[in-house]
């Protein structure tokens, strides 16, 4: 509305300068901010809750803020980022070992180029393996971030190529974690990563295959691999069917 009033008031001057009002409107809106505020509560009971690290009852009461700034470079390219902050309502302070997770941190920052038949991402971006789009509670291979490059192409049948470096592996979510055992949540030796996937998604049917490879000196200890084995080669498959907008049946399988 402000741009319209100014354009009407100074229409002759702007025309003499060769300035198009539509360009002013577009440039004034080059940076956009979106976000979400999420409240989460969960309660966990441990049958073997006798150790220091495994209490009988653990309640979590958490507030999470995510901000998503997007800046336009041109018609094809945008710069995107994600900023996170988390705080515990139960303790009135940040989460984490040093209680500093309520500080706003940069989780992602990348350039994205979108063209007719393919898309390119460069920088630090999300890494969500395709079965995460159909499987609850999410991907069973990886749901996190990586630094590198990703190329995707196709529409109904989409191919995805990824390569880069991975730090976080969230080993604490593993089901085979022994009571009282504390596992690192990242690779001290940052892992080399590449992946290739094909995912079909049209109408009611979704199906896909993927192959992912992580290489790190820490893989042996963090994932109980054979002595000297530094590489995880993981393949996965998923299948889903949408009965309607509210009901989906899906399954996924992965093996290292």
ZAMAR-133086 format. One line per field, with one value per atom (N, C-alpha, C): x, y, z; residue in one letter; residue number from 1. Coordinates in Angstrom, 2 decimals. Atoms other than C-alpha are relative to their C-alpha. Layout:
<sites>
X <- X_...
Y <- Y_...
Z <- Z_...
aa <- A_...
i <- NUM_...
</sites>
This chain:
<sites>
X <- 0.84_0.00_0.88_-0.91_2.87_0.66_-0.63_4.60_-0.99_1.02_1.32_-0.22_0.22_0.82_1.18_-1.18_4.38_0.08_-0.05_4.15_-0.99_1.00_0.95_0.44_-0.42_2.43_1.15_-1.20_5.71_0.08_0.04_4.59_0.82_-0.73_5.99_1.50_-1.42_9.35_0.59_-0.48_9.68_0.07_-0.03_8.79_1.17_-1.14_11.40_1.32_-1.22_14.00_0.05_0.03_12.93_-0.14_0.16_11.99_-1.38_1.28_9.24_-0.41_0.51_7.07_0.00_0.01_6.79_1.37_-1.34_10.58_0.24_-0.14_10.45_-0.68_0.74_7.83_0.75_-0.70_9.83_1.27_-1.24_13.10_-0.25_0.31_11.43_-0.36_0.43_10.32_0.96_-0.98_13.56_0.31_-0.28_14.04_-1.31_1.22_11.21_0.37_-0.18_10.98_-1.25_1.08_8.82_0.55_-0.48_8.98_-1.10_0.97_7.29_0.46_-0.24_7.03_-0.68_0.51_6.62_0.13_-0.02_5.68_-0.05_-0.07_6.62_0.09_-0.08_6.01_-0.01_0.04_6.87_0.51_-0.35_7.24_0.48_-0.61_9.46_0.17_-0.19_9.51_1.02_-1.03_12.54_-0.12_0.10_12.15_1.31_-1.31_15.89_0.57_-0.42_16.02_0.70_-0.76_18.62_1.32_-1.29_21.64_-0.15_0.01_22.60_-0.59_0.42_21.92_-1.39_1.31_18.66_-0.91_0.92_16.21_-1.30_1.25_12.94_-1.00_0.97_10.88_0.69_-0.58_11.96_-1.09_0.97_9.63_0.74_-0.61_10.55_-1.09_0.95_8.74_0.76_-0.94_10.26_-0.71_0.47_9.68_1.08_-0.97_11.34_-0.40_0.23_11.67_0.86_-0.73_12.65_-0.36_0.18_13.12_0.63_-0.45_13.53_0.09_-0.16_14.93_0.35_-0.26_14.98_0.29_-0.37_16.75_0.07_0.02_16.17_1.27_-1.16_19.25_-0.43_0.61_17.49_-1.19_1.19_14.60_0.22_-0.28_16.34_0.63_-0.79_18.51_-0.49_0.34_17.70_1.05_-0.83_19.78_-0.94_0.90_18.09_0.79_-0.64_18.88_-1.06_0.88_17.42_0.68_-0.49_17.88_-0.84_0.70_17.00_0.31_-0.19_16.52_-0.94_0.78_15.29_0.18_-0.09_14.46_-0.91_0.78_13.15_-0.92_0.96_9.97_0.03_-0.04_10.37_1.12_-1.16_13.81_0.20_-0.15_13.38_1.42_-1.33_16.71_0.22_-0.28_18.31_0.27_-0.30_18.71_1.46_-1.38_22.02_0.87_-0.93_25.04_0.28_-0.32_25.85_-1.20_1.24_22.21_0.05_-0.16_23.04_-0.79_0.74_20.63_-1.11_1.00_18.23_0.56_-0.60_20.69_-0.36_0.33_19.80_1.25_-1.13_22.08_-0.35_0.18_22.57_0.09_0.03_21.52_0.24_-0.15_21.44_0.25_-0.24_22.71_0.45_-0.33_22.69_-0.62_0.55_22.06_-0.78_0.85_19.26_-0.35_0.34_18.87_-1.08_1.14_15.52_-0.20_0.22_15.13_-1.14_1.18_12.49_0.05_-0.06_13.74_0.93_-0.89_16.21_0.19_-0.25_17.20_1.39_-1.34_20.65_0.03_-0.23_21.56_1.49_-1.41_25.02_0.14_-0.20_26.06_-0.32_0.42_24.85_-1.51_1.43_21.39_-0.53_0.63_18.92_0.33_-0.18_19.56_-1.07_1.12_16.28_-0.16_0.13_16.34_-1.48_1.36_13.18_-1.08_1.06_11.37_-0.53_0.45_11.11_-1.25_1.19_8.35_-1.28_1.17_6.05_-0.03_-0.14_7.29_-0.08_0.05_6.34_0.86_-0.10_8.13_0.94_-0.90_10.54_0.92_-0.95_13.46_0.68_-0.69_15.07_1.49_-1.43_18.42_0.63_-0.60_19.11_-1.00_0.80_17.28_0.85_-0.90_19.69_0.50_-0.60_22.08_1.32_-1.33_25.13_0.49_-0.60_27.53_0.54_-0.45_28.04_-0.91_0.82_25.96_-1.07_1.09_22.67_-0.61_0.68_21.15_-1.19_1.19_17.60_-0.63_0.59_15.81_-1.19_1.21_12.48_-1.16_1.21_8.91_-0.67_0.66_6.81_1.03_-1.13_9.94_1.21_-1.07_12.68_1.30_-1.33_16.39_0.72_-0.70_18.56_1.44_-1.43_22.38_0.52_-0.50_24.17_1.44_-1.38_27.79_0.46_-0.49_29.52_0.56_-0.57_30.49_-1.11_1.01_28.42_0.67_-0.53_29.13_-0.91_0.94_26.00_-0.54_0.61_24.86_-1.04_1.07_22.50_0.00_-0.09_23.75_-0.81_0.75_21.84_-1.41_1.34_18.62_0.01_-0.07_19.86_-0.71_0.77_17.70_0.88_-0.85_20.68_0.90_-0.79_22.06_-0.19_0.09_22.86_-0.28_0.27_21.58_1.30_-1.18_24.09_1.08_-1.00_25.97_-0.26_0.10_26.63_0.76_-0.62_27.29_0.12_-0.15_28.61_-1.11_1.02_26.09_0.59_-0.62_28.61_1.32_-1.29_31.68_1.10_-1.17_34.88_0.81_-0.57_36.32_-1.16_1.16_33.75_-0.04_0.14_32.39_-0.14_0.29_32.61_-1.30_1.32_29.17_-0.35_0.70_27.48_-1.20_1.22_24.07_-0.65_0.77_21.89_-1.35_1.34_18.14_-0.92_1.06_15.14_-1.33_1.26_11.67_-1.15_1.20_8.32_-1.13_1.09_5.37_-1.05_1.07_2.15_-1.32_1.33_-1.50_0.05_0.08_-1.85_1.24_-1.12_1.41_1.33_-1.36_4.90_0.92_-0.95_7.92_1.39_-1.34_11.66_1.09_-1.21_15.17_1.12_-1.11_18.32_1.24_-1.28_21.99_0.82_-0.72_24.11_1.29_-1.31_27.76_0.63_-0.65_29.41_1.37_-1.35_33.17_0.62_-0.59_34.76_0.83_-0.82_37.49_-0.78_0.78_34.87_-1.12_1.13_32.38_0.16_-0.23_33.99_-0.53_0.40_33.44_-1.44_1.33_30.26_-1.12_1.05_28.35_0.33_-0.33_29.96_0.31_-0.39_31.41_1.18_-1.14_34.07_1.27_-1.26_37.59_0.60_-0.63_39.12_-0.97_0.98_35.89_-0.44_0.26_35.41_-1.17_1.02_32.65_-1.32_1.36_28.90_-0.63_0.70_27.16_-1.44_1.38_23.42_-0.91_1.02_20.67_-1.37_1.33_16.98_-1.06_1.16_13.56_-1.22_1.23_10.17_-1.18_1.23_6.58_-1.14_1.12_3.52_-1.21_1.25_-0.12_-0.92_0.93_-2.47_-1.44_1.41_-6.08_-0.82_0.59_-7.14_0.96_-0.90_-5.70_0.32_-0.22_-5.94_0.64_-0.44_-4.86_1.04_-1.10_-1.54_0.55_-0.66_-0.07_1.37_-1.34_3.71_0.93_-1.02_6.72_1.34_-1.37_10.49_0.93_-1.01_13.48_1.37_-1.37_17.18_0.97_-1.01_20.30_1.39_-1.40_23.96_0.78
Y <- -1.19_0.00_1.25_-1.15_2.38_0.22_-0.12_1.63_0.57_-0.49_2.27_1.50_-1.43_5.65_0.84_-0.72_6.74_0.01_0.08_5.53_0.95_-0.93_7.52_1.45_-1.36_10.64_0.46_-0.37_10.54_-0.76_0.79_8.75_0.63_-0.67_11.37_-0.06_0.03_11.53_-1.39_1.38_7.73_-0.36_0.30_7.50_0.68_-0.71_10.12_-0.68_0.71_8.10_-1.41_1.33_4.90_-1.10_0.98_3.12_-0.63_0.70_0.49_-0.32_0.23_0.27_-1.48_1.43_-3.50_-0.49_0.37_-3.76_0.45_-0.46_-1.66_-0.95_0.92_-3.99_-1.31_1.29_-7.08_0.12_-0.18_-5.71_0.27_-0.28_-4.51_-1.28_1.24_-8.09_-1.14_1.02_-9.93_-0.94_0.84_-11.24_-0.28_0.42_-13.21_-0.84_0.78_-14.65_-0.80_0.86_-17.59_-0.76_0.74_-19.78_-0.75_0.74_-21.93_-0.06_0.18_-22.17_-1.29_1.34_-25.76_-0.35_0.48_-27.05_-1.52_1.47_-30.67_-0.49_0.65_-32.84_-1.50_1.46_-36.51_-0.56_0.68_-38.94_-1.40_1.30_-42.02_-0.78_0.91_-45.00_-1.07_1.00_-47.29_-1.16_1.18_-50.82_-0.27_0.24_-51.01_1.31_-1.32_-47.59_0.02_0.03_-48.25_0.74_-0.64_-46.51_1.52_-1.46_-42.86_0.57_-0.53_-42.38_-0.47_0.52_-44.35_0.04_-0.16_-43.01_-0.75_0.74_-44.83_0.83_-0.87_-41.83_1.28_-1.22_-38.99_0.76_-0.88_-36.13_1.14_-1.09_-33.55_0.99_-1.07_-30.22_1.10_-0.77_-28.26_0.96_-1.00_-25.13_0.19_-0.07_-24.99_1.09_-1.06_-21.99_-0.25_0.12_-22.27_1.16_-1.11_-19.33_-0.35_0.35_-19.67_1.25_-1.14_-16.58_-0.47_0.30_-16.67_1.31_-1.20_-14.11_-0.33_0.21_-13.83_0.55_-0.45_-13.65_0.39_-0.28_-13.86_-0.94_0.82_-15.74_-1.47_1.42_-19.10_-0.31_0.30_-18.77_0.76_-0.58_-18.15_-0.46_0.38_-18.19_-0.26_0.39_-20.02_-0.38_0.35_-20.63_-0.47_0.37_-22.06_0.33_-0.39_-20.65_-0.70_0.78_-22.77_0.52_-0.24_-22.15_-0.92_0.94_-24.61_0.31_-0.23_-24.10_-0.97_0.91_-26.33_0.81_-0.71_-24.99_-0.53_0.60_-27.39_0.59_-0.51_-26.02_1.50_-1.43_-22.48_0.34_-0.25_-22.74_-0.87_0.73_-24.09_-1.46_1.42_-27.78_-0.23_0.33_-29.56_-0.04_0.18_-30.26_1.31_-1.29_-26.58_0.92_-0.78_-25.43_1.24_-1.14_-23.19_-0.14_0.22_-24.56_1.02_-1.02_-21.63_1.16_-1.00_-19.49_-0.33_0.21_-19.00_-0.45_0.56_-21.14_-0.18_0.19_-21.40_-1.49_1.42_-24.91_-0.29_0.22_-24.52_1.33_-1.17_-22.05_-0.50_0.56_-22.88_0.84_-0.61_-21.59_-1.06_0.95_-23.22_0.57_-0.38_-23.06_-0.92_0.78_-24.19_0.28_-0.10_-24.88_-0.93_0.73_-26.58_-1.47_1.45_-30.15_-0.45_0.42_-30.08_1.12_-0.94_-28.41_-0.26_0.11_-27.71_0.69_-0.60_-27.06_-0.06_-0.07_-25.94_0.66_-0.57_-25.36_-1.01_0.87_-26.76_-0.09_0.16_-28.23_-1.23_1.15_-30.82_-1.28_1.32_-34.50_-0.90_0.86_-36.40_-1.06_1.06_-39.77_-0.18_-0.12_-40.19_-0.71_0.68_-42.70_0.85_-0.89_-39.89_0.78_-0.73_-38.29_-0.81_0.85_-41.26_-0.85_0.91_-43.06_0.78_-0.63_-42.09_-0.82_-1.43_-40.85_0.73_-0.70_-40.09_-0.98_0.83_-41.35_-1.00_1.00_-44.56_-0.09_-0.03_-43.98_1.26_-1.24_-40.29_1.14_-1.21_-37.15_1.05_-0.97_-34.27_0.98_-0.98_-31.98_-0.53_0.28_-32.25_1.21_-1.08_-29.86_-0.55_0.51_-30.36_0.47_-0.32_-30.50_-1.06_0.93_-32.05_0.42_-0.23_-32.38_-0.94_0.82_-33.61_0.34_-0.22_-34.04_-0.94_0.77_-35.32_0.58_-0.47_-34.79_-1.15_1.14_-37.90_-1.04_0.85_-40.06_0.90_-0.95_-38.05_-0.74_0.50_-38.86_1.00_-0.87_-37.48_-0.44_0.25_-37.26_0.93_-0.80_-36.07_-0.37_0.26_-35.73_1.11_-1.03_-33.96_-0.58_0.36_-34.15_0.01_0.14_-35.27_-0.02_-0.03_-34.45_-0.74_0.54_-35.39_-1.35_1.28_-39.01_-0.45_0.27_-38.96_-1.45_1.40_-42.32_-0.31_0.24_-41.85_-0.50_0.50_-42.76_-1.48_1.40_-46.26_-0.91_0.90_-49.08_-0.97_0.99_-51.25_0.66_-0.67_-48.69_-0.69_0.71_-50.56_0.98_-0.87_-49.16_0.52_-0.60_-46.76_0.38_-0.31_-46.37_1.38_-1.31_-42.86_0.00_-0.01_-42.61_1.42_-1.30_-39.64_0.22_-0.32_-37.85_0.56_-0.44_-36.82_-0.73_0.57_-38.06_0.98_-0.83_-36.69_0.18_-0.06_-37.51_0.14_-0.28_-35.87_-0.98_1.07_-38.48_0.55_-0.23_-38.37_-0.72_0.56_-39.02_0.17_-0.19_-39.67_-0.92_0.77_-40.97_0.14_-0.01_-41.82_-0.64_0.51_-42.34_0.28_-0.20_-42.71_-0.14_0.01_-41.87_0.33_-0.21_-42.22_0.45_-0.51_-40.23_0.63_-0.51_-39.79_-0.60_0.42_-39.94_-0.67_0.68_-42.58_-0.80_0.91_-44.50_0.74_-0.50_-43.72_-1.20_1.10_-46.02_0.51_-0.47_-45.63_-0.94_0.73_-47.07_1.01_-0.89_-45.52_-0.74_0.55_-46.19_1.15_-1.06_-44.20_-0.57_0.47_-44.43_1.05_-0.86_-42.92_-0.59_0.46_-43.14_0.90_-0.75_-42.09_-0.93_0.79_-43.30_-0.36_0.25_-43.15_-1.01_0.91_-45.48_-1.32_1.30_-48.60_0.00_-0.04_-47.56_0.46_-0.58_-45.50_-0.92_0.86_-48.17_-1.49_1.40_-51.39_-0.79_0.70_-52.27_-0.91_0.87_-54.89_0.81_-0.72_-53.91_0.48_-0.57_-51.58_0.41_-0.36_-51.12_1.44_-1.43_-47.40_0.45_-0.38_-47.47_-0.69_0.55_-47.94_0.17_-0.03_-48.84_-0.43_0.23_-48.58_0.09_-0.08_-49.43_-0.05_-0.09_-48.80_-0.05_0.01_-49.23_0.45_-0.43_-47.73_-0.11_0.15_-48.16_0.60_-0.64_-46.08_0.13_-0.15_-45.81_0.96_-0.97_-42.87_-0.41_0.33_-43.94_1.27_-1.32_-40.30_1.00_-1.03_-37.02_-0.21_0.21_-38.27_-1.34_1.36_-41.93_-0.48_0.50_-43.27_-1.27_1.21_-46.76_-0.07_-0.01_-46.91_-0.91_0.82_-49.05_0.26_-0.21_-48.82_-1.01_0.95_-51.11_0.50_-0.42_-50.32_-1.00_0.94_-52.43_0.54_-0.38_-51.62_-1.24
Z <- 0.00_0.00_0.00_-0.06_0.84_-1.35_1.32_-2.47_-1.01_0.93_-4.33_0.17_-0.24_-2.66_-0.50_0.46_-3.34_-1.53_1.46_-6.95_-0.63_0.52_-7.51_0.17_-0.31_-5.90_-0.91_0.76_-7.83_-1.33_1.24_-11.01_-1.10_1.08_-13.37_0.21_-0.30_-11.61_-0.22_0.17_-11.58_-1.47_1.43_-15.25_-0.68_0.58_-16.09_0.32_-0.39_-14.22_-0.58_0.58_-16.00_1.04_-1.07_-12.78_-0.09_0.02_-12.94_1.44_-1.35_-9.84_0.34_-0.26_-10.23_0.47_-0.44_-9.87_1.44_-1.37_-6.69_0.96_-0.87_-5.22_0.16_-0.08_-6.07_0.83_-0.74_-4.69_1.48_-1.40_-1.50_0.75_-0.64_-0.84_-0.30_0.35_-1.67_1.16_-1.17_1.88_0.73_-0.68_3.48_1.23_-1.23_6.99_0.28_-0.50_7.96_1.20_-1.17_11.02_0.70_-0.80_13.60_1.45_-1.42_17.36_0.40_-0.26_18.52_1.49_-1.38_21.96_-0.02_-0.03_22.72_1.44_-1.31_25.75_-0.21_0.02_26.17_1.31_-1.25_29.03_-0.32_0.29_29.03_1.29_-1.14_31.40_-0.39_0.26_31.62_0.99_-0.87_32.94_0.74_-0.63_33.65_0.54_-0.44_35.26_1.34_-1.25_37.92_-0.10_0.17_36.44_0.01_-0.03_36.51_-1.28_1.29_32.80_-0.42_0.35_32.72_1.22_-1.10_35.28_-0.30_0.18_35.86_-0.78_0.64_34.72_-0.46_0.57_32.42_-0.74_0.67_31.43_-0.68_0.76_28.81_-0.40_0.24_28.46_-0.75_0.82_25.58_-0.95_0.95_23.50_-1.06_1.09_20.07_-0.99_0.97_17.75_-1.23_1.26_14.08_-0.91_0.93_11.71_-1.34_1.33_7.94_-0.89_0.92_6.14_-1.41_1.41_2.32_-0.73_0.76_0.11_-1.48_1.45_-3.63_-0.62_0.76_-5.85_-1.41_1.30_-9.23_-0.17_0.22_-10.83_0.31_-0.21_-10.38_1.36_-1.19_-7.28_1.22_-1.30_-3.64_1.02_-1.14_-0.46_1.18_-1.07_2.42_1.24_-1.27_6.08_0.99_-1.11_9.28_1.31_-1.31_12.78_1.07_-1.02_15.84_1.40_-1.42_19.55_0.77_-0.80_22.20_1.47_-1.44_25.85_0.74_-0.84_28.63_0.90_-0.85_30.23_1.42_-1.33_33.13_0.86_-0.72_34.07_-0.18_0.30_32.68_-0.44_0.53_30.89_-1.23_1.22_27.75_0.24_-0.07_27.02_-0.34_0.30_26.53_1.23_-1.12_28.72_0.72_-0.60_29.29_0.08_-0.06_29.16_-0.88_0.88_26.22_-1.29_1.24_23.61_-0.24_0.25_24.12_-0.81_0.88_22.15_-1.45_1.41_18.50_-0.75_0.73_16.33_-1.47_1.44_12.58_-0.31_0.30_11.53_-1.48_1.44_7.75_-0.70_0.83_5.14_-1.37_1.31_1.43_-1.11_1.20_-2.07_-0.77_0.72_-4.06_-1.37_1.36_-7.82_-0.54_0.49_-9.26_-1.48_1.44_-12.97_-0.40_0.46_-15.11_0.37_-0.18_-14.81_1.12_-1.07_-11.93_1.02_-1.09_-8.66_0.57_-0.55_-7.18_1.36_-1.31_-3.52_0.32_-0.36_-2.33_1.37_-1.32_1.29_1.09_-1.08_4.61_-0.04_0.26_4.09_0.74_-0.63_5.35_-0.76_0.59_4.73_0.60_-0.40_5.00_-1.08_1.00_3.25_-0.34_0.52_1.13_0.81_-0.75_3.35_1.15_-1.06_5.91_-0.37_0.42_3.82_0.19_-0.08_4.30_1.26_-1.13_7.40_1.31_-1.34_10.95_0.95_-0.24_12.99_-0.93_0.93_10.14_-0.68_0.73_8.12_0.92_-0.81_9.36_-0.35_0.32_7.59_0.55_-0.49_8.30_-0.06_-0.07_9.37_0.73_-0.61_9.95_-1.03_0.90_8.08_-0.56_0.54_5.84_-0.78_0.76_4.12_-1.32_1.29_0.41_-1.11_1.18_-2.77_-0.21_0.32_-3.84_-1.34_1.28_-7.30_-0.07_0.18_-7.84_-1.34_1.32_-11.14_-0.17_0.22_-12.38_0.79_-0.68_-11.17_0.74_-0.65_-10.50_0.45_-0.35_-10.56_0.16_-0.29_-8.88_0.35_-0.34_-8.80_0.88_-0.94_-5.99_0.13_-0.16_-5.93_1.08_-1.11_-2.76_0.29_-0.41_-1.65_0.92_-0.90_1.20_1.28_-1.30_4.87_1.06_-1.04_7.86_1.37_-1.37_11.51_0.98_-0.98_13.46_-0.46_0.35_13.55_1.01_-0.97_16.59_0.46_-0.41_17.86_1.26_-1.24_21.13_-0.27_0.33_19.29_-0.40_0.41_18.48_1.00_-0.84_19.80_0.78_-0.67_20.80_1.05_-1.02_23.27_1.35_-1.28_26.49_1.14_-1.14_29.82_0.61_-0.61_31.31_-0.98_1.01_28.02_-0.59_0.61_26.76_-1.32_1.31_23.02_-0.52_0.62_21.09_-1.01_0.99_18.91_-1.28_1.25_16.27_-0.23_0.36_14.45_0.39_-0.26_15.96_-1.28_1.34_12.56_-0.98_0.86_10.25_-1.17_0.99_7.86_-1.41_1.42_4.08_-0.34_0.29_2.64_-1.47_1.25_-0.65_-0.06_0.09_-1.56_-1.36_1.23_-4.53_0.28_-0.29_-4.43_-1.19_0.97_-6.72_0.74_-0.73_-5.43_-0.96_0.81_-7.23_0.91_-0.82_-5.91_-0.92_0.86_-7.89_0.45_-0.41_-6.97_1.38_-1.29_-4.24_0.35_-0.20_-4.64_0.18_-0.19_-3.32_0.20_-0.13_-3.66_-0.34_0.28_-3.64_0.47_-0.38_-3.32_0.23_-0.25_-1.92_0.43_-0.44_-1.29_0.58_-0.70_1.20_0.58_-0.44_2.19_0.91_-0.98_5.29_0.33_-0.31_5.92_1.06_-1.10_9.23_0.86_-0.93_11.58_1.25_-1.21_14.36_-0.22_0.27_12.65_0.73_-0.65_14.17_1.42_-1.41_17.78_0.18_-0.21_17.42_-0.45_0.52_15.51_0.10_-0.27_16.76_-1.27_1.22_13.36_0.30_-0.16_12.86_0.14_-0.24_13.92_-1.32_1.19_11.37_-1.09_1.03_9.41_0.21_-0.12_8.74_-0.87_0.97_6.13_0.27_-0.04_6.42_-1.38_1.28_3.15_0.26_-0.40_3.70_-1.23_1.04_1.25_0.65_-0.58_1.82_-1.08_0.88_0.27_0.77_-0.65_1.01_-0.94_0.77_-0.12_0.81_-0.70_0.76_-0.89_0.75_-0.25_0.76_-0.58_0.39_-0.31_0.19_0.92_-0.19_0.17_1.29_0.65_-0.54_2.63_1.47_-1.43_6.22_0.34_-0.32_5.96_-0.99_0.82_4.68_0.67_-0.48_5.04_-0.67_0.58_4.60_0.79_-0.64_5.36_-0.62_0.50_5.01_0.63_-0.49_5.41_-0.40_0.31_5.60_0.62_-0.50_6.06_-0.28_0.15_6.66_-0.41
aa <- X_X_X_X_X_X_X_X_X_X_X_X_X_X_X_X_X_X_X_X_X_X_X_X_X_X_X_X_X_X_X_X_X_X_X_X_X_X_X_X_X_X_X_X_X_X_X_X_X_X_X_X_X_X_X_X_X_X_X_X_X_X_X_X_X_X_X_X_X_X_X_X_X_X_X_X_X_X_X_X_X_X_X_X_X_X_X_X_X_X_X_X_X_X_X_X_X_X_X_X_X_X_X_X_X_X_X_X_X_X_X_X_X_X_X_X_X_X_X_X_X_X_X_X_X_X_X_X_X_X_X_X_X_X_X_X_X_X_X_X_X_X_X_X_X_X_X_X_X_X_X_X_X_X_X_X_X_X_X_X_X_X_X_X_X_X_X_X_X_X_X_X_X_X_X_X_X_X_X_X_X_X_X_X_X_X_X_X_X_X_X_X_X_X_X_X_X_X_X_X_X_X_X_X_X_X_X_X_X_X_X_X_X_X_X_X_X_X_X_X_X_X_X_X_X_X_X_X_X_X_X_X_X_X_X_X_X_X_X_X_X_X_X_X_X_X_X_X_X_X_X_X_X_X_X_X_X_X_X_X_X_X_X_X_X_X_X_X_X_X_X_X_X_X_X_X_X_X_X_X_X_X_X_X_X_X_X_X_X_X_X_X_X_X_X_X_X_X_X_X_X_X_X_X_X_X_X_X_X_X_X_X_X_X_X_X_X_X_X_X_X_X_X_X_X_X_X_X_X_X_X_X_X_X_X_X_X_X_X_X_X_X_X_X_X_X_X_X_X_X_X_X_X_X_X_X_X_X_X_X_X_X_X_X_X_X_X_X_X_X_X_X_X_X_X_X_X_X_X_X_X_X_X_X_X_X_X_X_X_X_X_X_X_X_X_X_X_X_X_X_X_X_X_X_X_X_X_X_X_X_X_X_X_X_X_X_X_X_X_X_X_X_X_X_X_X_X_X_X_X_X_X_X_X_X_X_X_X_X_X_X_X_X_X_X_X_X_X_X_X_X_X_X_X_X_X_X_X_X_X_X_X_X_X_X_X_X_X_X_X_X_X_X_X_X_X_X_X_X_X_X_X_X_X_X_X_X_X_X_X_X_X_X_X_X_X_X_X_X_X_X_X_X_X_X_X_X_X_X_X_X_X_X_X_X_X_X_X_X_X_X_X_X_X_X_X_X_X_X_X_X_X_X_X_X_X_X_X_X_X_X_X_X_X_X_X_X_X_X_X_X_X_X_X_X_X_X_X_X_X_X_X_X_X_X_X_X_X_X_X_X_X_X_X_X_X_X_X_X_X_X_X_X_X_X_X_X_X_X_X_X_X_X_X_X_X_X_X_X_X_X_X_X_X_X_X_X_X_X_X_X_X_X_X_X_X_X_X_X_X_X_X_X_X_X_X_X_X_X_X_X_X_X_X_X_X_X_X_X_X_X_X_X_X_X_X_X_X_X_X_X_X_X_X_X_X_X_X_X_X_X_X_X_X_X_X_X_X_X_X_X_X_X_X_X_X_X_X_X_X_X_X_X_X_X_X_X_X_X_X_X_X_X_X_X_X_X_X_X_X_X_X_X_X_X_X_X_X_X_X_X_X_X_X_X_X_X_X_X_X_X_X_X_X_X_X_X_X_X_X_X_X_X_X_X_X_X_X_X_X_X_X_X_X_X_X_X_X_X_X_X_X_X_X_X_X_X_X_X_X_X_X_X_X_X_X_X_X
i <- 1_1_1_2_2_2_3_3_3_4_4_4_5_5_5_6_6_6_7_7_7_8_8_8_9_9_9_10_10_10_11_11_11_12_12_12_13_13_13_14_14_14_15_15_15_16_16_16_17_17_17_18_18_18_19_19_19_20_20_20_21_21_21_22_22_22_23_23_23_24_24_24_25_25_25_26_26_26_27_27_27_28_28_28_29_29_29_30_30_30_31_31_31_32_32_32_33_33_33_34_34_34_35_35_35_36_36_36_37_37_37_38_38_38_39_39_39_40_40_40_41_41_41_42_42_42_43_43_43_44_44_44_45_45_45_46_46_46_47_47_47_48_48_48_49_49_49_50_50_50_51_51_51_52_52_52_53_53_53_54_54_54_55_55_55_56_56_56_57_57_57_58_58_58_59_59_59_60_60_60_61_61_61_62_62_62_63_63_63_64_64_64_65_65_65_66_66_66_67_67_67_68_68_68_69_69_69_70_70_70_71_71_71_72_72_72_73_73_73_74_74_74_75_75_75_76_76_76_77_77_77_78_78_78_79_79_79_80_80_80_81_81_81_82_82_82_83_83_83_84_84_84_85_85_85_86_86_86_87_87_87_88_88_88_89_89_89_90_90_90_91_91_91_92_92_92_93_93_93_94_94_94_95_95_95_96_96_96_97_97_97_98_98_98_99_99_99_100_100_100_101_101_101_102_102_102_103_103_103_104_104_104_105_105_105_106_106_106_107_107_107_108_108_108_109_109_109_110_110_110_111_111_111_112_112_112_113_113_113_114_114_114_115_115_115_116_116_116_117_117_117_118_118_118_119_119_119_120_120_120_121_121_121_122_122_122_123_123_123_124_124_124_125_125_125_126_126_126_127_127_127_128_128_128_129_129_129_130_130_130_131_131_131_132_132_132_133_133_133_134_134_134_135_135_135_136_136_136_137_137_137_138_138_138_139_139_139_140_140_140_141_141_141_142_142_142_143_143_143_144_144_144_145_145_145_146_146_146_147_147_147_148_148_148_149_149_149_150_150_150_151_151_151_152_152_152_153_153_153_154_154_154_155_155_155_156_156_156_157_157_157_158_158_158_159_159_159_160_160_160_161_161_161_162_162_162_163_163_163_164_164_164_165_165_165_166_166_166_167_167_167_168_168_168_169_169_169_170_170_170_171_171_171_172_172_172_173_173_173_174_174_174_175_175_175_176_176_176_177_177_177_178_178_178_179_179_179_180_180_180_181_181_181_182_182_182_183_183_183_184_184_184_185_185_185_186_186_186_187_187_187_188_188_188_189_189_189_190_190_190_191_191_191_192_192_192_193_193_193_194_194_194_195_195_195_196_196_196_197_197_197_198_198_198_199_199_199_200_200_200_201_201_201_202_202_202_203_203_203_204_204_204_205_205_205_206_206_206_207_207_207_208_208_208_209_209_209_210_210_210_211_211_211_212_212_212_213_213_213_214_214_214_215_215_215_216_216_216_217_217_217_218_218_218_219_219_219_220_220_220_221_221_221_222_222_222_223_223_223_224_224_224_225_225_225_226_226_226_227_227_227_228_228_228_229_229_229_230_230_230_231_231_231_232_232_232_233_233_233_234_234_234_235_235_235_236_236_236_237_237_237_238_238_238_239_239_239_240_240_240_241_241_241_242_242_242_243_243_243_244_244_244_245_245_245_246_246_246_247_247_247_248_248_248_249_249_249_250_250_250_251_251_251_252_252_252_253_253_253_254_254_254_255_255_255_256_256_256
</sites>
